[in-house]
Amino acid sequence: MSDFALRHPEFAVLPDPFDLVDESWDSPGAALFATQLSISAARLDPDETAGSLIAERGPIDFLAYLLALEDATGTSHSRELLEHATTMTREGLAHIDLLVVLPLSTRDGITPGADEHLELRDGMNDILLDLIDDPEVVGERTKVVEITGDRSHRLSTLEAFAIDPAI
């Protein structure tokens, strides 16, 4: 994303929602992911932010994290939390034209940070790839594109889809 932002200053860059939350959370949890989901969904509302945007993470990422957290920890979240998270995700995605997903793969040079919870990260990736195929979550309007490959290939592919929406 940073490579794209440098080459395309006409796009406003929305930071990772984690950078906007209280730094006192030191481990992943439902409250942290729900907060980030709420932030990422709200900022996609055209009344909040206008123009061409690129966001590092969106609500669907945090919905996937919430669902993966259940699998990784064996604890279940309330049905109301998951329904609300799904609704916020669907409503946030209704405002975007293009959802770009970078599936996690060590072949692509995307490596986890030393502080990442690998089981949660891998579970999130698997769930995210399922969610992007769910029209009940993504909707019919949003175009979804998975991009793989090395850094330069990902950038050129992103540019092709973001700059020429007819592709």
N, C-alpha and C positions, 0 to 999 in steps of 0.2 A: 504494500500500500504506500509506503513512503516513497518508493521509486515513482509510482504513478503520480503522487501528489507533487513531487518535484517537477515533473514534466508537464503537469496540467494544473497550473495555479488557478484556473477558472473553477475548479472544484473546491468547495470548502471541506476541510477534513474534520470529522468528529472524532475525538479521542476515544480510546478504550474506556468504557464506563467504569472500569476498576479504578482508573485515575481520578474519578469524580466522587468516589465513596470514602467514607471514614477509613483511615488506614489502620484502625485498631483491630480489624479482622486479620488473624494470622493463619487461618486455615479455611478451606472451602466449606461452605455450609449453605443450607437452604435460604437463610435470611440474606446472605451475601448475594447469591445468584438471583433471588427474587428482586432485590434492590437494583441490581444491574439490569435486569430485564425491564423493570419499570422505567429506568433512566433511558435505556436504549429505545424503548417503544415510544416514549413521550417525545423524544427529540426528532422522531421521524414525522411527526405531525407537521404539515406544511404551515400551520399557523405559528409554530415554534421556530422553524428554520426554513428559510426559502432559498431557492436556487439549486444549483447542481451540488450534490453532496456525495461524499464517500465516507462511510463509517467503518471503522476497523471491526467492530462486532455489532451484531444486531440482536433483537429479542429472541430470534430462533436459536442463537448460540446458547443463551441462558436457559431457555426452555430445555434444550438438550442436556445442559449441565444439571438442571434439576432432576430430570429423569435418570440420568446416569448416576447421580448421587444416590438415588434409591437403590440402584443395582450394586454400587460399590460398597455401600454401608449396610445394606439390608434393612434400613429403616424406611418407612413409607411416610410420604407427606400427606397432608390432608387433601381430600378430593377437591375441596374448595380452592386450595392453593393452586393445584394443577389446572383446574378449570379456569381460574382467573389468569394464570400465566399463559395458558393457551389462547384465551380471548385477547389478552394484551398483545401477544405475538401476532395473531391474525390481524388485529386492528393496525398495528404498527406496519406490518408488511403490506397492507392495503395501500400504503402511501409510496411504495417504492416501485421503480420500474425494473431494476436489475438486481438480483441477489447472486453474488459471486461466492462460491464455496471453494475453499482450498482444502481438499481432503488431506488429512495428516499422513505423510509418508516420508520416511527417512531417505528414500531415493530422490526426493525433490529438494533435499537440503533443509527441510524444516525439522529442526531438532528441538526436543523439549528442554526447557530450562531446568537447572539443577533442583529448583524448589517445587517443580510440578509433581502432582500426584498422577503417576503414569496410568494406573488402572482407571482413574476417573477421566483422564484425558482421552484414553483410547475408547472408553465407553461413550463419552460425549461424541466423539467422532462418528462412531457407528450409529448412534441415535440420530445425530444431525443428518447423516446421509439418508436415513429413513424418513425423517421429517420433511426434507426438501421435496420428496415425492408425494407428500400428502396434501391434496388440494384443500382439505379442510383447514390446514394450517397456513399454507402458502397462498392459497387463493388461485384464481384463474388468471388474473391480470399480470402478476409478477413473473418475469422471465427469470429462470434459474439456470445458472451455468456453473459447472464444475471445471476448475482449472487445475491442471497438474503440470509437472515438468520443472525444469530448473528456473531460477529467478528471472532470467531474461525472457524465457518462453512464457512464463506466467504474466509478465508485464505486457508483452506484445499481444497476448490473447485478451487480457483485460482491456487494453486500449482499443482493440478491435470491437469488442462488445460495448464498451462504455461510450466510445466516440461515435460509432456507427450503429445505432440501435436497430437498424434494418437487418443486421446479421442474424 
